[in-house]
Amino acid sequence: MAGKKKLMRALAGETQAVPPVWMMRQAGRYLPEYRATREQAGDFLSLCYNSDLATEVTLQPIRRYGFDAAILFADILLVPQALGAGLWFVTGEGPRLSTVTTQADFDALKPADAIHDTLAPIYQTVRNLSGALPGDVALIGFAGAPWTVATYMIAGRGTPDQGPAHALRQENTVLFEALLDRITDATIDYLSMQIDAGAETVKIFDSWAGSLDGEAFDKYAVEPCRRITAALKSRHPDVPVIGFPREAGQKYVGFARATGVDCVALDNSVDPAWAAAHVQCDGCVQGNLASAHMVAGGQALVDETRAIVKAFSGGPHIFNLGHGITPDADPGNVQLMIDTVREDR
């Protein structure tokens, strides 16, 4: 595997003395160059759909830091928009969508295979990046997991407890599962098109997986991820898949076996030593420095980074945060993290 990119070597199961490193939301508001480009675009959605500007913001953290991977700049809510949901962003508050809570709302959605005209600029961004990235930097595509995407489509916004989605799945299970199936089918096609355009691996973000428990976790977090992964493996056998069931806790154990993903991304609520023993035994893991260290910096950042690298040093590991970097992060702390990961061992 010596000639392969570091990220791809980790995903293939190789243990490396210095793990590859990238960072969720590495293209974002903590960078002044990102803020300048977003202002040029006008608003967030315009930035997502402008292939040239989306390419630029994806490349900015690569130029500044030399990460081992770039992740496509887009948003998990572009899929619901492509399915026909209204989507807009409220400054300072986040995304808003038209809701899907009745059979009539669901019937108004487009078929899963009708998303590509809307998402064509995203595929163009992937093609742009595939030709623009340095030869040692891997390109990651992504999508939201069906449960997480459904929570936004049902509530029309992010909620603290995903209550509206839980209510719908209990009150109208048939409608809820039909919506989940539609999102799942669309996500398979969306990720497959990203791979066709040049993505070397893809990540499935289940940001709200932790609000599911017991049988509901297996049915609505594990099973859709398994379906997506199986379909992608059928179409693209050599492309690895990363799964991120955030705040899954004990449910991280066995997630790779149950879904077929090649790597499990971990949030920072789980102890690295525990995860090394119970999750990394099944293959590559990614994570899991707390995002707060990117704000506070200092020796605590260095110590925790070293501890995570050491904990996962016995198997394949991709260094990352436990969730996305926040807008108030200090760009200098990102460099400190990278320097610490890559220090001589």
C-alpha positions in Angstrom: 0.0 0.0 0.0 3.0 2.3 0.0 1.9 4.2 -3.0 -1.6 4.9 -1.8 -2.8 8.0 -0.2 -2.6 7.9 3.6 -6.3 8.2 4.1 -7.0 5.4 1.7 -4.4 3.2 3.3 -6.1 3.6 6.7 -9.5 2.8 5.1 -8.0 -0.3 3.6 -7.0 -1.4 7.2 -3.4 -0.3 7.4 -1.9 0.7 10.7 0.3 3.8 10.2 2.7 5.3 12.7 1.4 8.8 11.8 -2.3 8.6 11.1 -3.9 10.7 8.3 -5.7 13.8 9.5 -8.6 15.8 8.3 -11.3 17.7 10.1 -15.1 17.8 9.9 -16.2 21.3 8.6 -12.6 22.1 7.8 -13.9 24.4 5.1 -15.9 26.9 7.2 -16.5 30.1 9.1 -13.4 29.8 11.3 -11.3 30.7 8.2 -11.2 34.3 7.0 -10.7 33.2 3.4 -13.9 31.1 3.7 -15.9 34.1 5.0 -14.6 36.2 2.1 -15.7 33.6 -0.5 -19.1 33.2 1.1 -19.6 36.9 1.0 -18.7 36.8 -2.7 -21.3 34.0 -3.2 -24.0 36.0 -1.5 -25.5 33.3 0.8 -24.8 29.7 1.9 -26.9 27.9 -0.6 -25.5 30.0 -3.5 -22.1 28.9 -2.3 -23.1 25.2 -2.3 -24.4 25.4 -5.9 -21.6 27.5 -7.4 -19.2 24.8 -8.4 -16.2 27.2 -8.8 -16.7 28.8 -5.4 -17.5 25.5 -3.7 -14.3 24.1 -5.2 -12.4 27.1 -3.8 -13.6 26.8 -0.3 -12.9 23.0 -0.3 -9.3 23.7 -1.4 -8.7 26.6 1.2 -7.9 24.4 4.2 -5.8 22.1 2.0 -3.6 25.0 1.0 -3.4 26.4 4.5 -2.9 23.2 6.5 -2.0 20.3 4.1 -4.7 18.0 5.4 -4.5 14.4 4.1 -8.1 14.6 2.8 -10.5 17.2 1.4 -14.3 16.8 1.9 -16.7 18.1 -0.7 -18.2 21.4 0.4 -22.0 20.9 0.3 -24.8 20.3 2.8 -26.8 17.3 3.9 -30.1 19.2 3.2 -29.4 19.5 -0.5 -31.0 16.0 -1.0 -34.4 17.0 0.5 -34.3 20.1 -1.6 -33.6 18.0 -4.7 -36.6 15.8 -3.7 -38.7 18.9 -3.8 -38.7 20.3 -0.3 -38.4 24.0 0.2 -35.0 24.9 1.7 -33.8 28.2 3.0 -31.4 29.4 5.7 -32.2 32.0 8.4 -29.1 34.0 9.4 -28.0 33.1 12.9 -30.6 30.4 13.2 -29.8 27.8 10.5 -31.8 25.9 8.0 -35.5 25.8 7.4 -37.5 23.4 5.2 -41.0 22.9 4.2 -42.3 19.9 6.2 -43.3 16.4 5.3 -45.9 15.3 7.9 -48.8 14.0 5.9 -49.4 11.6 3.0 -50.1 14.6 0.7 -46.7 16.2 1.6 -45.0 12.9 0.8 -46.9 12.5 -2.5 -45.7 15.9 -3.5 -42.0 14.8 -3.3 -40.1 13.8 -6.5 -39.0 10.3 -7.1 -35.5 9.4 -5.8 -34.0 9.3 -9.3 -35.2 12.8 -10.1 -32.7 14.6 -8.0 -29.8 14.9 -10.4 -30.8 18.0 -12.3 -30.8 20.0 -9.0 -27.6 18.3 -7.8 -25.6 18.6 -11.0 -23.5 21.5 -9.7 -22.4 19.4 -6.7 -21.2 16.7 -9.1 -19.3 19.4 -11.0 -17.6 20.5 -7.8 -16.5 16.9 -7.3 -15.1 16.8 -10.8 -13.3 20.1 -10.3 -11.8 18.9 -7.0 -10.7 15.6 -8.5 -8.5 17.5 -11.0 -7.3 20.2 -8.6 -6.3 18.4 -5.4 -2.6 17.6 -4.7 -1.7 14.0 -5.6 -1.5 12.8 -2.0 -4.8 14.3 -0.8 -7.9 12.0 -0.9 -11.3 13.3 -1.9 -14.3 12.5 0.4 -17.9 12.8 -0.8 -20.7 12.7 1.7 -24.4 12.7 2.4 -26.6 12.8 5.5 -28.0 9.5 6.8 -31.7 8.9 6.1 -32.8 9.2 9.8 -31.0 12.6 10.3 -32.2 14.0 7.0 -35.8 12.8 7.9 -35.7 14.6 11.2 -35.1 17.9 9.4 -37.8 17.1 6.7 -40.4 16.3 9.3 -39.7 19.2 11.7 -38.7 21.7 9.1 -35.7 22.6 11.2 -33.2 21.2 13.6 -34.7 20.4 17.0 -33.0 19.6 20.4 -34.6 16.1 20.7 -35.8 15.2 17.2 -39.3 15.1 18.8 -41.4 15.6 15.6 -39.6 12.7 13.8 -40.0 10.4 16.8 -43.7 11.4 17.0 -44.3 10.7 13.3 -42.6 7.3 13.4 -44.9 6.3 16.3 -48.1 7.8 15.0 -47.8 7.0 11.3 -45.1 4.4 10.9 -46.1 3.7 7.2 -45.5 7.3 6.2 -42.4 7.6 8.2 -40.8 4.5 6.7 -41.8 5.5 3.2 -40.0 8.8 3.7 -37.0 7.0 5.0 -37.0 4.7 2.0 -37.3 7.6 -0.4 -34.3 9.4 1.3 -32.3 6.1 1.3 -32.8 5.5 -2.4 -32.0 9.1 -3.3 -28.8 9.0 -1.1 -27.6 5.9 -2.9 -27.9 7.6 -6.2 -26.4 10.8 -4.9 -23.3 9.2 -3.4 -22.9 7.0 -6.5 -22.9 10.0 -8.7 -20.3 11.6 -6.4 -18.1 8.5 -6.8 -18.6 8.6 -10.6 -17.4 12.2 -10.5 -14.2 11.4 -8.6 -14.9 10.9 -4.9 -12.5 8.3 -3.6 -14.5 7.5 -0.4 -17.8 8.7 1.0 -19.1 9.4 4.4 -22.6 9.0 5.8 -23.4 11.6 8.5 -26.0 10.4 11.0 -25.8 13.4 13.3 -28.9 12.5 15.3 -28.4 8.7 15.5 -27.9 9.1 19.3 -31.6 9.9 19.8 -32.5 6.4 18.6 -32.3 3.5 21.0 -32.8 -0.2 21.1 -34.7 -1.6 18.1 -35.3 1.9 16.7 -31.5 2.3 16.3 -31.2 -0.9 14.5 -34.1 -0.2 12.2 -33.6 3.4 11.4 -29.8 4.0 11.8 -28.2 0.7 11.1 -30.5 -0.7 8.4 -30.5 2.4 6.1 -26.7 2.7 6.4 -26.4 -1.0 5.6 -28.6 -0.6 2.5 -26.7 2.4 1.3 -23.3 0.7 1.8 -24.4 -2.5 0.2 -25.7 -0.7 -2.9 -22.6 1.4 -3.2 -20.4 -1.6 -2.8 -22.3 -3.4 -5.5 -21.8 -0.4 -7.9 -18.3 0.6 -6.7 -16.6 -2.4 -5.1 -13.3 -0.6 -4.4 -14.7 2.6 -2.8 -14.7 2.6 1.0 -17.5 3.9 3.1 -17.3 5.8 6.4 -20.2 5.7 8.8 -20.8 8.3 11.6 -23.7 7.4 13.9 -23.0 10.3 16.3 -23.6 9.7 20.0 -24.3 6.0 19.4 -22.4 5.2 22.6 -22.4 1.4 23.2 -24.1 1.0 19.7 -20.8 1.9 18.1 -19.8 -1.7 19.0 -20.5 -3.9 16.0 -21.7 -1.0 13.8 -19.1 -1.8 11.1 -20.1 -5.5 11.0 -23.8 -4.7 11.0 -23.6 -2.1 8.2 -20.5 -3.1 6.1 -18.8 0.3 6.5 -15.1 0.3 6.2 -14.6 2.9 9.0 -16.6 4.1 12.0 -16.3 7.8 12.9 -16.5 8.4 16.6 -17.8 11.4 18.5 -15.8 12.7 21.5 -18.2 11.3 24.1 -16.6 7.9 23.9 -13.2 7.1 25.5 -10.5 6.4 22.9 -9.1 3.4 24.9 -12.6 1.9 25.1 -13.2 2.5 21.4 -9.8 1.0 20.5 -10.8 -2.2 22.4 -14.4 -2.5 21.3 -14.8 -0.7 17.9 -11.3 -0.6 16.3 -11.1 -4.4 16.6 -13.5 -4.4 13.6 -11.4 -2.1 11.4 -10.6 1.6 10.9 -11.9 4.2 13.3 -11.9 8.0 12.9 -11.8 10.6 15.6 -12.3 11.8 18.1 -10.8 15.1 19.6 -13.4 17.5 21.2 -14.1 20.5 19.0 -13.7 22.7 22.0 -10.0 22.2 21.9 -9.9 24.1 18.6 -11.2 27.1 20.6 -9.2 26.8 23.8 -5.9 25.4 22.4 -2.9 25.2 24.7 -1.3 22.2 26.4 -4.7 20.5 26.8 -5.1 20.3 23.0 -1.6 18.9 22.7 -2.1 16.3 25.5 -5.4 15.1 24.3 -4.3 14.9 20.7 -1.3 12.8 21.8 -3.5 10.6 23.9 -5.9 9.9 21.1 -3.1 9.0 18.6 -1.6 6.7 21.2 -4.9 5.0 22.1 -5.6 4.1 18.5 -1.9 3.4 17.5 -2.5 -0.4 17.4 -4.8 -0.3 14.4 -6.1 1.7 11.5 -7.0 5.2 12.5 -7.9 8.5 10.9 -7.4 11.5 13.2 -10.3 13.9 13.3 -12.6 15.8 15.6 -15.5 14.2 17.3 -17.8 16.7 15.5 -17.4 19.7 13.2 -15.1 22.6 14.0 -17.0 25.6 15.3 -16.9 29.1 13.9 -15.2 30.5 17.0 -12.2 28.2 16.6 -8.7 29.7 16.3 -7.0 28.7 13.0 -3.7 28.6 14.9 -5.1 25.8 17.1 -5.8 23.7 14.0 -2.2 24.0 13.0 -1.1 23.0 16.5 -3.3 19.9 16.3 -1.9 18.9 12.9 1.7 19.5 14.1 1.0 17.4 17.2 -0.5 14.5 15.1 2.5 14.6 12.8 5.3 15.1 15.4 8.2 12.6 15.3 7.4 9.3 16.9 
